[in-house]
Amino acid sequence: MEGKARFIFPVVITAIIVFVVSAVVTVTNIGFSADFVPRWLKAFIIGWPVAAVTAFVAIPYARRLTASIERLIG
């Protein structure tokens, strides 16, 4: 990925992943209670920036690890 896409993609993909995962974890912890939506959104709002920053830090390492694994199995 080049240009702006390399910055936009991690933000978008982490938003999607955290949206789904925070919903699953919230429903697992509290069920579909009356306060499900506010708790879910709070978890999403806290989790998304953490995931986005983690993605920016982890992507170079993940690429190198992926290349190493590919060489081993290729």
PQR file of N, CA, C, O and H, with PARSE charges and radii, in Angstrom:
ATOM      1  N   MET A   1       0.833  -1.171   0.000 -0.4000 1.5000
ATOM      2  CA  MET A   1       0.000   0.000   0.000 -0.0000 2.0000
ATOM      3  C   MET A   1       0.883   1.241   0.000  0.5500 1.7000
ATOM      4  O   MET A   1       1.941   1.281   0.628 -0.5500 1.4000
ATOM      5  N   GLU A   2       0.420   2.235  -0.713 -0.4000 1.5000
ATOM      6  CA  GLU A   2       1.231   3.441  -0.819 -0.0000 2.0000
ATOM      7  C   GLU A   2       0.404   4.674  -0.511  0.5500 1.7000
ATOM      8  O   GLU A   2      -0.825   4.628  -0.474 -0.5500 1.4000
ATOM      9  H   GLU A   2      -0.439   2.203  -1.223  0.4000 1.0000
ATOM     10  N   GLY A   3       1.093   5.759  -0.293 -0.4000 1.5000
ATOM     11  CA  GLY A   3       0.449   7.040  -0.070 -0.0000 2.0000
ATOM     12  C   GLY A   3      -0.448   7.059   1.152  0.5500 1.7000
ATOM     13  O   GLY A   3      -0.144   6.455   2.181 -0.5500 1.4000
ATOM     14  H   GLY A   3       2.092   5.796  -0.323  0.4000 1.0000
ATOM     15  N   LYS A   4      -1.538   7.754   1.018 -0.4000 1.5000
ATOM     16  CA  LYS A   4      -2.478   7.914   2.128 -0.0000 2.0000
ATOM     17  C   LYS A   4      -3.144   6.606   2.538  0.5500 1.7000
ATOM     18  O   LYS A   4      -3.552   6.441   3.688 -0.5500 1.4000
ATOM     19  H   LYS A   4      -1.785   8.245   0.183  0.4000 1.0000
ATOM     20  N   ALA A   5      -3.250   5.684   1.593 -0.4000 1.5000
ATOM     21  CA  ALA A   5      -3.920   4.405   1.872 -0.0000 2.0000
ATOM     22  C   ALA A   5      -3.242   3.645   3.001  0.5500 1.7000
ATOM     23  O   ALA A   5      -3.914   2.943   3.757 -0.5500 1.4000
ATOM     24  H   ALA A   5      -2.918   5.818   0.659  0.4000 1.0000
ATOM     25  N   ARG A   6      -1.938   3.768   3.132 -0.4000 1.5000
ATOM     26  CA  ARG A   6      -1.251   3.027   4.197 -0.0000 2.0000
ATOM     27  C   ARG A   6      -1.582   3.568   5.577  0.5500 1.7000
ATOM     28  O   ARG A   6      -1.364   2.883   6.576 -0.5500 1.4000
ATOM     29  H   ARG A   6      -1.392   4.338   2.518  0.4000 1.0000
ATOM     30  N   PHE A   7      -2.103   4.784   5.650 -0.4000 1.5000
ATOM     31  CA  PHE A   7      -2.548   5.349   6.928 -0.0000 2.0000
ATOM     32  C   PHE A   7      -4.048   5.159   7.132  0.5500 1.7000
ATOM     33  O   PHE A   7      -4.507   4.980   8.260 -0.5500 1.4000
ATOM     34  H   PHE A   7      -2.280   5.341   4.838  0.4000 1.0000
ATOM     35  N   ILE A   8      -4.797   5.196   6.059 -0.4000 1.5000
ATOM     36  CA  ILE A   8      -6.253   5.064   6.144 -0.0000 2.0000
ATOM     37  C   ILE A   8      -6.655   3.619   6.421  0.5500 1.7000
ATOM     38  O   ILE A   8      -7.537   3.373   7.243 -0.5500 1.4000
ATOM     39  H   ILE A   8      -4.425   5.342   5.142  0.4000 1.0000
ATOM     40  N   PHE A   9      -6.024   2.667   5.751 -0.4000 1.5000
ATOM     41  CA  PHE A   9      -6.401   1.265   5.892 -0.0000 2.0000
ATOM     42  C   PHE A   9      -6.379   0.766   7.331  0.5500 1.7000
ATOM     43  O   PHE A   9      -7.366   0.169   7.761 -0.5500 1.4000
ATOM     44  H   PHE A   9      -5.308   2.867   5.083  0.4000 1.0000
ATOM     45  N   PRO A  10      -5.309   0.976   8.104 -0.5600 1.5000
ATOM     46  CA  PRO A  10      -5.322   0.485   9.491  0.2800 2.0000
ATOM     47  C   PRO A  10      -6.437   1.085  10.335  0.5500 1.7000
ATOM     48  O   PRO A  10      -6.993   0.410  11.201 -0.5500 1.4000
ATOM     49  N   VAL A  11      -6.763   2.335  10.090 -0.4000 1.5000
ATOM     50  CA  VAL A  11      -7.844   2.986  10.846 -0.0000 2.0000
ATOM     51  C   VAL A  11      -9.185   2.343  10.492  0.5500 1.7000
ATOM     52  O   VAL A  11      -9.989   2.055  11.378 -0.5500 1.4000
ATOM     53  H   VAL A  11      -6.311   2.884   9.387  0.4000 1.0000
ATOM     54  N   VAL A  12      -9.424   2.121   9.217 -0.4000 1.5000
ATOM     55  CA  VAL A  12     -10.686   1.528   8.766 -0.0000 2.0000
ATOM     56  C   VAL A  12     -10.817   0.077   9.239  0.5500 1.7000
ATOM     57  O   VAL A  12     -11.858  -0.309   9.770 -0.5500 1.4000
ATOM     58  H   VAL A  12      -8.771   2.354   8.497  0.4000 1.0000
ATOM     59  N   ILE A  13      -9.775  -0.720   9.050 -0.4000 1.5000
ATOM     60  CA  ILE A  13      -9.873  -2.138   9.405 -0.0000 2.0000
ATOM     61  C   ILE A  13      -9.996  -2.315  10.911  0.5500 1.7000
ATOM     62  O   ILE A  13     -10.723  -3.197  11.368 -0.5500 1.4000
ATOM     63  H   ILE A  13      -8.929  -0.407   8.618  0.4000 1.0000
ATOM     64  N   THR A  14      -9.305  -1.498  11.686 -0.4000 1.5000
ATOM     65  CA  THR A  14      -9.442  -1.620  13.140 -0.0000 2.0000
ATOM     66  C   THR A  14     -10.824  -1.177  13.599  0.5500 1.7000
ATOM     67  O   THR A  14     -11.360  -1.722  14.564 -0.5500 1.4000
ATOM     68  H   THR A  14      -8.714  -0.781  11.316  0.4000 1.0000
ATOM     69  N   ALA A  15     -11.405  -0.199  12.921 -0.4000 1.5000
ATOM     70  CA  ALA A  15     -12.774   0.215  13.272 -0.0000 2.0000
ATOM     71  C   ALA A  15     -13.741  -0.944  13.085  0.5500 1.7000
ATOM     72  O   ALA A  15     -14.582  -1.204  13.946 -0.5500 1.4000
ATOM     73  H   ALA A  15     -10.970   0.244  12.137  0.4000 1.0000
ATOM     74  N   ILE A  16     -13.623  -1.632  11.970 -0.4000 1.5000
ATOM     75  CA  ILE A  16     -14.515  -2.761  11.689 -0.0000 2.0000
ATOM     76  C   ILE A  16     -14.313  -3.881  12.710  0.5500 1.7000
ATOM     77  O   ILE A  16     -15.273  -4.413  13.267 -0.5500 1.4000
ATOM     78  H   ILE A  16     -12.940  -1.421  11.270  0.4000 1.0000
ATOM     79  N   ILE A  17     -13.055  -4.225  12.941 -0.4000 1.5000
ATOM     80  CA  ILE A  17     -12.763  -5.325  13.863 -0.0000 2.0000
ATOM     81  C   ILE A  17     -13.196  -4.991  15.279  0.5500 1.7000
ATOM     82  O   ILE A  17     -13.839  -5.811  15.935 -0.5500 1.4000
ATOM     83  H   ILE A  17     -12.275  -3.793  12.489  0.4000 1.0000
ATOM     84  N   VAL A  18     -12.860  -3.812  15.760 -0.4000 1.5000
ATOM     85  CA  VAL A  18     -13.221  -3.436  17.133 -0.0000 2.0000
ATOM     86  C   VAL A  18     -14.736  -3.308  17.272  0.5500 1.7000
ATOM     87  O   VAL A  18     -15.279  -3.632  18.329 -0.5500 1.4000
ATOM     88  H   VAL A  18     -12.338  -3.146  15.228  0.4000 1.0000
ATOM     89  N   PHE A  19     -15.419  -2.852  16.251 -0.4000 1.5000
ATOM     90  CA  PHE A  19     -16.872  -2.754  16.300 -0.0000 2.0000
ATOM     91  C   PHE A  19     -17.494  -4.118  16.570  0.5500 1.7000
ATOM     92  O   PHE A  19     -18.364  -4.257  17.429 -0.5500 1.4000
ATOM     93  H   PHE A  19     -14.977  -2.589  15.393  0.4000 1.0000
ATOM     94  N   VAL A  20     -17.039  -5.122  15.828 -0.4000 1.5000
ATOM     95  CA  VAL A  20     -17.583  -6.475  15.980 -0.0000 2.0000
ATOM     96  C   VAL A  20     -17.122  -7.113  17.287  0.5500 1.7000
ATOM     97  O   VAL A  20     -17.936  -7.664  18.028 -0.5500 1.4000
ATOM     98  H   VAL A  20     -16.332  -5.010  15.129  0.4000 1.0000
ATOM     99  N   VAL A  21     -15.831  -7.043  17.572 -0.4000 1.5000
ATOM    100  CA  VAL A  21     -15.296  -7.704  18.760 -0.0000 2.0000
ATOM    101  C   VAL A  21     -15.844  -7.074  20.035  0.5500 1.7000
ATOM    102  O   VAL A  21     -16.164  -7.792  20.982 -0.5500 1.4000
ATOM    103  H   VAL A  21     -15.170  -6.595  16.970  0.4000 1.0000
ATOM    104  N   SER A  22     -15.958  -5.768  20.081 -0.4000 1.5000
ATOM    105  CA  SER A  22     -16.502  -5.133  21.285 -0.0000 2.0000
ATOM    106  C   SER A  22     -17.961  -5.533  21.495  0.5500 1.7000
ATOM    107  O   SER A  22     -18.403  -5.674  22.635 -0.5500 1.4000
ATOM    108  H   SER A  22     -15.699  -5.185  19.312  0.4000 1.0000
ATOM    109  N   ALA A  23     -18.706  -5.717  20.420 -0.4000 1.5000
ATOM    110  CA  ALA A  23     -20.094  -6.181  20.554 -0.0000 2.0000
ATOM    111  C   ALA A  23     -20.142  -7.597  21.111  0.5500 1.7000
ATOM    112  O   ALA A  23     -20.939  -7.894  22.001 -0.5500 1.4000
ATOM    113  H   ALA A  23     -18.347  -5.603  19.494  0.4000 1.0000
ATOM    114  N   VAL A  24     -19.290  -8.467  20.587 -0.4000 1.5000
ATOM    115  CA  VAL A  24     -19.268  -9.859  21.045 -0.0000 2.0000
ATOM    116  C   VAL A  24     -18.857  -9.938  22.515  0.5500 1.7000
ATOM    117  O   VAL A  24     -19.488 -10.650  23.296 -0.5500 1.4000
ATOM    118  H   VAL A  24     -18.643  -8.226  19.864  0.4000 1.0000
ATOM    119  N   VAL A  25     -17.821  -9.224  22.888 -0.4000 1.5000
ATOM    120  CA  VAL A  25     -17.350  -9.257  24.276 -0.0000 2.0000
ATOM    121  C   VAL A  25     -18.382  -8.641  25.211  0.5500 1.7000
ATOM    122  O   VAL A  25     -18.606  -9.156  26.307 -0.5500 1.4000
ATOM    123  H   VAL A  25     -17.308  -8.646  22.253  0.4000 1.0000
ATOM    124  N   THR A  26     -19.007  -7.557  24.798 -0.4000 1.5000
ATOM    125  CA  THR A  26     -20.023  -6.922  25.648 -0.0000 2.0000
ATOM    126  C   THR A  26     -21.216  -7.839  25.845  0.5500 1.7000
ATOM    127  O   THR A  26     -21.680  -8.001  26.973 -0.5500 1.4000
ATOM    128  H   THR A  26     -18.825  -7.139  23.908  0.4000 1.0000
ATOM    129  N   VAL A  27     -21.726  -8.444  24.779 -0.4000 1.5000
ATOM    130  CA  VAL A  27     -22.875  -9.339  24.917 -0.0000 2.0000
ATOM    131  C   VAL A  27     -22.500 -10.584  25.717  0.5500 1.7000
ATOM    132  O   VAL A  27     -23.333 -11.135  26.437 -0.5500 1.4000
ATOM    133  H   VAL A  27     -21.348  -8.313  23.862  0.4000 1.0000
ATOM    134  N   THR A  28     -21.252 -11.026  25.593 -0.4000 1.5000
ATOM    135  CA  THR A  28     -20.798 -12.170  26.386 -0.0000 2.0000
ATOM    136  C   THR A  28     -20.768 -11.824  27.873  0.5500 1.7000
ATOM    137  O   THR A  28     -21.125 -12.648  28.715 -0.5500 1.4000
ATOM    138  H   THR A  28     -20.576 -10.579  25.008  0.4000 1.0000
ATOM    139  N   ASN A  29     -20.349 -10.619  28.187 -0.4000 1.5000
ATOM    140  CA  ASN A  29     -20.218 -10.208  29.588 -0.0000 2.0000
ATOM    141  C   ASN A  29     -21.537  -9.822  30.245  0.5500 1.7000
ATOM    142  O   ASN A  29     -21.777 -10.165  31.403 -0.5500 1.4000
ATOM    143  H   ASN A  29     -20.059  -9.949  27.504  0.4000 1.0000
ATOM    144  N   ILE A  30     -22.399  -9.107  29.511 -0.4000 1.5000
ATOM    145  CA  ILE A  30     -23.621  -8.598  30.162 -0.0000 2.0000
ATOM    146  C   ILE A  30     -24.907  -9.074  29.504  0.5500 1.7000
ATOM    147  O   ILE A  30     -25.991  -8.828  30.032 -0.5500 1.4000
ATOM    148  H   ILE A  30     -22.204  -8.829  28.570  0.4000 1.0000
ATOM    149  N   GLY A  31     -24.811  -9.751  28.364 -0.4000 1.5000
ATOM    150  CA  GLY A  31     -26.017 -10.155  27.652 -0.0000 2.0000
ATOM    151  C   GLY A  31     -26.660  -8.950  26.979  0.5500 1.7000
ATOM    152  O   GLY A  31     -26.088  -7.860  26.942 -0.5500 1.4000
ATOM    153  H   GLY A  31     -23.930  -9.951  27.936  0.4000 1.0000
ATOM    154  N   PHE A  32     -27.855  -9.166  26.449 -0.4000 1.5000
ATOM    155  CA  PHE A  32     -28.584  -8.077  25.797 -0.0000 2.0000
ATOM    156  C   PHE A  32     -29.429  -7.355  26.836  0.5500 1.7000
ATOM    157  O   PHE A  32     -30.658  -7.421  26.807 -0.5500 1.4000
ATOM    158  H   PHE A  32     -28.319 -10.051  26.478  0.4000 1.0000
ATOM    159  N   SER A  33     -28.762  -6.669  27.747 -0.4000 1.5000
ATOM    160  CA  SER A  33     -29.467  -5.945  28.803 -0.0000 2.0000
ATOM    161  C   SER A  33     -29.892  -4.569  28.301  0.5500 1.7000
ATOM    162  O   SER A  33     -29.576  -4.179  27.177 -0.5500 1.4000
ATOM    163  H   SER A  33     -27.763  -6.616  27.770  0.4000 1.0000
ATOM    164  N   ALA A  34     -30.603  -3.854  29.138 -0.4000 1.5000
ATOM    165  CA  ALA A  34     -31.106  -2.530  28.765 -0.0000 2.0000
ATOM    166  C   ALA A  34     -29.974  -1.548  28.464  0.5500 1.7000
ATOM    167  O   ALA A  34     -30.138  -0.637  27.652 -0.5500 1.4000
ATOM    168  H   ALA A  34     -30.860  -4.172  30.050  0.4000 1.0000
ATOM    169  N   ASP A  35     -28.837  -1.731  29.111 -0.4000 1.5000
ATOM    170  CA  ASP A  35     -27.728  -0.807  28.885 -0.0000 2.0000
ATOM    171  C   ASP A  35     -26.659  -1.382  27.944  0.5500 1.7000
ATOM    172  O   ASP A  35     -25.508  -0.945  27.965 -0.5500 1.4000
ATOM    173  H   ASP A  35     -28.703  -2.471  29.770  0.4000 1.0000
ATOM    174  N   PHE A  36     -27.045  -2.355  27.129 -0.4000 1.5000
ATOM    175  CA  PHE A  36     -26.101  -2.979  26.202 -0.0000 2.0000
ATOM    176  C   PHE A  36     -25.481  -1.964  25.247  0.5500 1.7000
ATOM    177  O   PHE A  36     -24.257  -1.903  25.132 -0.5500 1.4000
ATOM    178  H   PHE A  36     -27.979  -2.710  27.113  0.4000 1.0000
ATOM    179  N   VAL A  37     -26.289  -1.177  24.570 -0.4000 1.5000
ATOM    180  CA  VAL A  37     -25.772  -0.255  23.547 -0.0000 2.0000
ATOM    181  C   VAL A  37     -24.807   0.771  24.139  0.5500 1.7000
ATOM    182  O   VAL A  37     -23.723   0.953  23.585 -0.5500 1.4000
ATOM    183  H   VAL A  37     -27.283  -1.227  24.664  0.4000 1.0000
ATOM    184  N   PRO A  38     -25.145   1.449  25.234 -0.5600 1.5000
ATOM    185  CA  PRO A  38     -24.168   2.405  25.778  0.2800 2.0000
ATOM    186  C   PRO A  38     -22.851   1.737  26.201  0.5500 1.7000
ATOM    187  O   PRO A  38     -21.772   2.290  25.989 -0.5500 1.4000
ATOM    188  N   ARG A  39     -22.952   0.559  26.793 -0.4000 1.5000
ATOM    189  CA  ARG A  39     -21.722  -0.137  27.200 -0.0000 2.0000
ATOM    190  C   ARG A  39     -20.905  -0.571  25.988  0.5500 1.7000
ATOM    191  O   ARG A  39     -19.678  -0.468  25.990 -0.5500 1.4000
ATOM    192  H   ARG A  39     -23.829   0.111  26.965  0.4000 1.0000
ATOM    193  N   TRP A  40     -21.592  -1.057  24.951 -0.4000 1.5000
ATOM    194  CA  TRP A  40     -20.914  -1.468  23.731 -0.0000 2.0000
ATOM    195  C   TRP A  40     -20.200  -0.276  23.093  0.5500 1.7000
ATOM    196  O   TRP A  40     -19.032  -0.373  22.718 -0.5500 1.4000
ATOM    197  H   TRP A  40     -22.589  -1.140  24.950  0.4000 1.0000
ATOM    198  N   LEU A  41     -20.905   0.836  22.974 -0.4000 1.5000
ATOM    199  CA  LEU A  41     -20.298   2.012  22.356 -0.0000 2.0000
ATOM    200  C   LEU A  41     -19.118   2.533  23.172  0.5500 1.7000
ATOM    201  O   LEU A  41     -18.128   2.994  22.603 -0.5500 1.4000
ATOM    202  H   LEU A  41     -21.854   0.914  23.279  0.4000 1.0000
ATOM    203  N   LYS A  42     -19.212   2.464  24.493 -0.4000 1.5000
ATOM    204  CA  LYS A  42     -18.095   2.882  25.339 -0.0000 2.0000
ATOM    205  C   LYS A  42     -16.885   1.986  25.078  0.5500 1.7000
ATOM    206  O   LYS A  42     -15.764   2.476  24.941 -0.5500 1.4000
ATOM    207  H   LYS A  42     -20.015   2.089  24.955  0.4000 1.0000
ATOM    208  N   ALA A  43     -17.114   0.666  25.009 -0.4000 1.5000
ATOM    209  CA  ALA A  43     -16.026  -0.265  24.730 -0.0000 2.0000
ATOM    210  C   ALA A  43     -15.418   0.009  23.352  0.5500 1.7000
ATOM    211  O   ALA A  43     -14.201  -0.047  23.182 -0.5500 1.4000
ATOM    212  H   ALA A  43     -18.025   0.268  25.120  0.4000 1.0000
ATOM    213  N   PHE A  44     -16.271   0.302  22.378 -0.4000 1.5000
ATOM    214  CA  PHE A  44     -15.796   0.603  21.027 -0.0000 2.0000
ATOM    215  C   PHE A  44     -14.961   1.878  21.011  0.5500 1.7000
ATOM    216  O   PHE A  44     -13.886   1.912  20.411 -0.5500 1.4000
ATOM    217  H   PHE A  44     -17.261   0.347  22.516  0.4000 1.0000
ATOM    218  N   ILE A  45     -15.451   2.918  21.665 -0.4000 1.5000
ATOM    219  CA  ILE A  45     -14.753   4.209  21.672 -0.0000 2.0000
ATOM    220  C   ILE A  45     -13.398   4.106  22.376  0.5500 1.7000
ATOM    221  O   ILE A  45     -12.444   4.779  21.985 -0.5500 1.4000
ATOM    222  H   ILE A  45     -16.324   2.890  22.152  0.4000 1.0000
ATOM    223  N   ILE A  46     -13.313   3.280  23.396 -0.4000 1.5000
ATOM    224  CA  ILE A  46     -12.037   3.079  24.088 -0.0000 2.0000
ATOM    225  C   ILE A  46     -11.130   2.152  23.274  0.5500 1.7000
ATOM    226  O   ILE A  46      -9.930   2.404  23.157 -0.5500 1.4000
ATOM    227  H   ILE A  46     -14.088   2.734  23.714  0.4000 1.0000
ATOM    228  N   GLY A  47     -11.691   1.097  22.723 -0.4000 1.5000
ATOM    229  CA  GLY A  47     -10.894   0.087  22.043 -0.0000 2.0000
ATOM    230  C   GLY A  47     -10.356   0.499  20.690  0.5500 1.7000
ATOM    231  O   GLY A  47      -9.256   0.093  20.315 -0.5500 1.4000
ATOM    232  H   GLY A  47     -12.665   0.892  22.818  0.4000 1.0000
ATOM    233  N   TRP A  48     -11.112   1.300  19.947 -0.4000 1.5000
ATOM    234  CA  TRP A  48     -10.698   1.630  18.586 -0.0000 2.0000
ATOM    235  C   TRP A  48      -9.368   2.384  18.529  0.5500 1.7000
ATOM    236  O   TRP A  48      -8.489   1.987  17.764 -0.5500 1.4000
ATOM    237  H   TRP A  48     -12.006   1.630  20.252  0.4000 1.0000
ATOM    238  N   PRO A  49      -9.186   3.449  19.300 -0.5600 1.5000
ATOM    239  CA  PRO A  49      -7.877   4.125  19.233  0.2800 2.0000
ATOM    240  C   PRO A  49      -6.721   3.212  19.660  0.5500 1.7000
ATOM    241  O   PRO A  49      -5.630   3.274  19.094 -0.5500 1.4000
ATOM    242  N   VAL A  50      -6.969   2.379  20.648 -0.4000 1.5000
ATOM    243  CA  VAL A  50      -5.930   1.436  21.084 -0.0000 2.0000
ATOM    244  C   VAL A  50      -5.579   0.492  19.937  0.5500 1.7000
ATOM    245  O   VAL A  50      -4.403   0.247  19.669 -0.5500 1.4000
ATOM    246  H   VAL A  50      -7.855   2.329  21.109  0.4000 1.0000
ATOM    247  N   ALA A  51      -6.586  -0.030  19.270 -0.4000 1.5000
ATOM    248  CA  ALA A  51      -6.357  -0.944  18.158 -0.0000 2.0000
ATOM    249  C   ALA A  51      -5.663  -0.247  16.992  0.5500 1.7000
ATOM    250  O   ALA A  51      -4.780  -0.829  16.362 -0.5500 1.4000
ATOM    251  H   ALA A  51      -7.541   0.170  19.488  0.4000 1.0000
ATOM    252  N   ALA A  52      -6.049   0.982  16.701 -0.4000 1.5000
ATOM    253  CA  ALA A  52      -5.442   1.708  15.584 -0.0000 2.0000
ATOM    254  C   ALA A  52      -3.961   1.972  15.844  0.5500 1.7000
ATOM    255  O   ALA A  52      -3.128   1.755  14.964 -0.5500 1.4000
ATOM    256  H   ALA A  52      -6.766   1.455  17.213  0.4000 1.0000
ATOM    257  N   VAL A  53      -3.632   2.434  17.033 -0.4000 1.5000
ATOM    258  CA  VAL A  53      -2.227   2.681  17.372 -0.0000 2.0000
ATOM    259  C   VAL A  53      -1.441   1.370  17.340  0.5500 1.7000
ATOM    260  O   VAL A  53      -0.325   1.317  16.823 -0.5500 1.4000
ATOM    261  H   VAL A  53      -4.309   2.611  17.748  0.4000 1.0000
ATOM    262  N   THR A  54      -2.031   0.322  17.892 -0.4000 1.5000
ATOM    263  CA  THR A  54      -1.384  -0.992  17.874 -0.0000 2.0000
ATOM    264  C   THR A  54      -1.129  -1.444  16.443  0.5500 1.7000
ATOM    265  O   THR A  54      -0.067  -1.991  16.148 -0.5500 1.4000
ATOM    266  H   THR A  54      -2.937   0.365  18.312  0.4000 1.0000
ATOM    267  N   ALA A  55      -2.087  -1.224  15.556 -0.4000 1.5000
ATOM    268  CA  ALA A  55      -1.922  -1.609  14.149 -0.0000 2.0000
ATOM    269  C   ALA A  55      -0.753  -0.867  13.513  0.5500 1.7000
ATOM    270  O   ALA A  55       0.061  -1.473  12.816 -0.5500 1.4000
ATOM    271  H   ALA A  55      -2.951  -0.780  15.796  0.4000 1.0000
ATOM    272  N   PHE A  56      -0.666   0.434  13.747 -0.4000 1.5000
ATOM    273  CA  PHE A  56       0.438   1.199  13.169 -0.0000 2.0000
ATOM    274  C   PHE A  56       1.794   0.694  13.654  0.5500 1.7000
ATOM    275  O   PHE A  56       2.756   0.655  12.887 -0.5500 1.4000
ATOM    276  H   PHE A  56      -1.328   0.926  14.313  0.4000 1.0000
ATOM    277  N   VAL A  57       1.869   0.311  14.917 -0.4000 1.5000
ATOM    278  CA  VAL A  57       3.116  -0.196  15.481 -0.0000 2.0000
ATOM    279  C   VAL A  57       3.387  -1.622  14.997  0.5500 1.7000
ATOM    280  O   VAL A  57       4.526  -1.963  14.679 -0.5500 1.4000
ATOM    281  H   VAL A  57       1.087   0.343  15.540  0.4000 1.0000
ATOM    282  N   ALA A  58       2.354  -2.446  14.942 -0.4000 1.5000
ATOM    283  CA  ALA A  58       2.527  -3.869  14.662 -0.0000 2.0000
ATOM    284  C   ALA A  58       2.678  -4.210  13.182  0.5500 1.7000
ATOM    285  O   ALA A  58       3.276  -5.234  12.855 -0.5500 1.4000
ATOM    286  H   ALA A  58       1.428  -2.169  15.200  0.4000 1.0000
ATOM    287  N   ILE A  59       2.165  -3.398  12.297 -0.4000 1.5000
ATOM    288  CA  ILE A  59       2.165  -3.734  10.870 -0.0000 2.0000
ATOM    289  C   ILE A  59       3.561  -4.038  10.324  0.5500 1.7000
ATOM    290  O   ILE A  59       3.717  -5.037   9.621 -0.5500 1.4000
ATOM    291  H   ILE A  59       1.679  -2.565  12.563  0.4000 1.0000
ATOM    292  N   PRO A  60       4.576  -3.232  10.608 -0.5600 1.5000
ATOM    293  CA  PRO A  60       5.902  -3.584  10.071  0.2800 2.0000
ATOM    294  C   PRO A  60       6.414  -4.940  10.578  0.5500 1.7000
ATOM    295  O   PRO A  60       7.004  -5.708   9.819 -0.5500 1.4000
ATOM    296  N   TYR A  61       6.187  -5.224  11.856 -0.4000 1.5000
ATOM    297  CA  TYR A  61       6.604  -6.510  12.415 -0.0000 2.0000
ATOM    298  C   TYR A  61       5.798  -7.659  11.802  0.5500 1.7000
ATOM    299  O   TYR A  61       6.343  -8.722  11.506 -0.5500 1.4000
ATOM    300  H   TYR A  61       5.708  -4.599  12.473  0.4000 1.0000
ATOM    301  N   ALA A  62       4.511  -7.434  11.619 -0.4000 1.5000
ATOM    302  CA  ALA A  62       3.655  -8.465  11.025 -0.0000 2.0000
ATOM    303  C   ALA A  62       4.074  -8.758   9.589  0.5500 1.7000
ATOM    304  O   ALA A  62       4.044  -9.911   9.158 -0.5500 1.4000
ATOM    305  H   ALA A  62       4.068  -6.570  11.860  0.4000 1.0000
ATOM    306  N   ARG A  63       4.459  -7.742   8.857 -0.4000 1.5000
ATOM    307  CA  ARG A  63       4.926  -7.952   7.480 -0.0000 2.0000
ATOM    308  C   ARG A  63       6.202  -8.783   7.453  0.5500 1.7000
ATOM    309  O   ARG A  63       6.337  -9.704   6.647 -0.5500 1.4000
ATOM    310  H   ARG A  63       4.484  -6.805   9.206  0.4000 1.0000
ATOM    311  N   ARG A  64       7.139  -8.450   8.344 -0.4000 1.5000
ATOM    312  CA  ARG A  64       8.387  -9.218   8.391 -0.0000 2.0000
ATOM    313  C   ARG A  64       8.134 -10.655   8.817  0.5500 1.7000
ATOM    314  O   ARG A  64       8.696 -11.585   8.237 -0.5500 1.4000
ATOM    315  H   ARG A  64       7.030  -7.702   8.999  0.4000 1.0000
ATOM    316  N   LEU A  65       7.290 -10.844   9.828 -0.4000 1.5000
ATOM    317  CA  LEU A  65       6.970 -12.196  10.287 -0.0000 2.0000
ATOM    318  C   LEU A  65       6.276 -12.989   9.186  0.5500 1.7000
ATOM    319  O   LEU A  65       6.564 -14.170   8.992 -0.5500 1.4000
ATOM    320  H   LEU A  65       6.834 -10.089  10.299  0.4000 1.0000
ATOM    321  N   THR A  66       5.376 -12.351   8.476 -0.4000 1.5000
ATOM    322  CA  THR A  66       4.681 -13.004   7.362 -0.0000 2.0000
ATOM    323  C   THR A  66       5.667 -13.427   6.282  0.5500 1.7000
ATOM    324  O   THR A  66       5.582 -14.539   5.759 -0.5500 1.4000
ATOM    325  H   THR A  66       5.142 -11.392   8.633  0.4000 1.0000
ATOM    326  N   ALA A  67       6.598 -12.547   5.949 -0.4000 1.5000
ATOM    327  CA  ALA A  67       7.607 -12.879   4.935 -0.0000 2.0000
ATOM    328  C   ALA A  67       8.467 -14.054   5.403  0.5500 1.7000
ATOM    329  O   ALA A  67       8.793 -14.938   4.610 -0.5500 1.4000
ATOM    330  H   ALA A  67       6.667 -11.645   6.374  0.4000 1.0000
ATOM    331  N   SER A  68       8.833 -14.067   6.676 -0.4000 1.5000
ATOM    332  CA  SER A  68       9.637 -15.174   7.208 -0.0000 2.0000
ATOM    333  C   SER A  68       8.882 -16.489   7.149  0.5500 1.7000
ATOM    334  O   SER A  68       9.440 -17.511   6.749 -0.5500 1.4000
ATOM    335  H   SER A  68       8.569 -13.348   7.320  0.4000 1.0000
ATOM    336  N   ILE A  69       7.625 -16.471   7.540 -0.4000 1.5000
ATOM    337  CA  ILE A  69       6.804 -17.680   7.486 -0.0000 2.0000
ATOM    338  C   ILE A  69       6.649 -18.150   6.047  0.5500 1.7000
ATOM    339  O   ILE A  69       6.722 -19.345   5.762 -0.5500 1.4000
ATOM    340  H   ILE A  69       7.172 -15.641   7.865  0.4000 1.0000
ATOM    341  N   GLU A  70       6.436 -17.204   5.149 -0.4000 1.5000
ATOM    342  CA  GLU A  70       6.279 -17.553   3.735 -0.0000 2.0000
ATOM    343  C   GLU A  70       7.538 -18.219   3.188  0.5500 1.7000
ATOM    344  O   GLU A  70       7.456 -19.179   2.422 -0.5500 1.4000
ATOM    345  H   GLU A  70       6.377 -16.233   5.380  0.4000 1.0000
ATOM    346  N   ARG A  71       8.699 -17.706   3.583 -0.4000 1.5000
ATOM    347  CA  ARG A  71       9.962 -18.329   3.140 -0.0000 2.0000
ATOM    348  C   ARG A  71      10.086 -19.749   3.695  0.5500 1.7000
ATOM    349  O   ARG A  71      10.546 -20.653   2.998 -0.5500 1.4000
ATOM    350  H   ARG A  71       8.765 -16.926   4.205  0.4000 1.0000
ATOM    351  N   LEU A  72       9.677 -19.939   4.943 -0.4000 1.5000
ATOM    352  CA  LEU A  72       9.789 -21.253   5.560 -0.0000 2.0000
ATOM    353  C   LEU A  72       8.880 -22.302   4.886  0.5500 1.7000
ATOM    354  O   LEU A  72       9.268 -23.458   4.720 -0.5500 1.4000
ATOM    355  H   LEU A  72       9.304 -19.204   5.509  0.4000 1.0000
ATOM    356  N   ILE A  73       7.699 -21.886   4.513 -0.4000 1.5000
ATOM    357  CA  ILE A  73       6.752 -22.854   3.939 -0.0000 2.0000
ATOM    358  C   ILE A  73       6.782 -22.871   2.407  0.5500 1.7000
ATOM    359  O   ILE A  73       6.236 -23.779   1.781 -0.5500 1.4000
ATOM    360  H   ILE A  73       7.383 -20.946   4.647  0.4000 1.0000
ATOM    361  N   GLY A  74       7.424 -21.860   1.811 -0.4000 1.5000
ATOM    362  CA  GLY A  74       7.392 -21.705   0.372 -0.0000 2.0000
ATOM    363  C   GLY A  74       8.400 -22.506  -0.341  0.5500 1.7000
ATOM    364  O   GLY A  74       8.471 -22.457  -1.569 -0.5500 1.4000
ATOM    365  H   GLY A  74       7.868 -21.123   2.319  0.4000 1.0000
TER
END
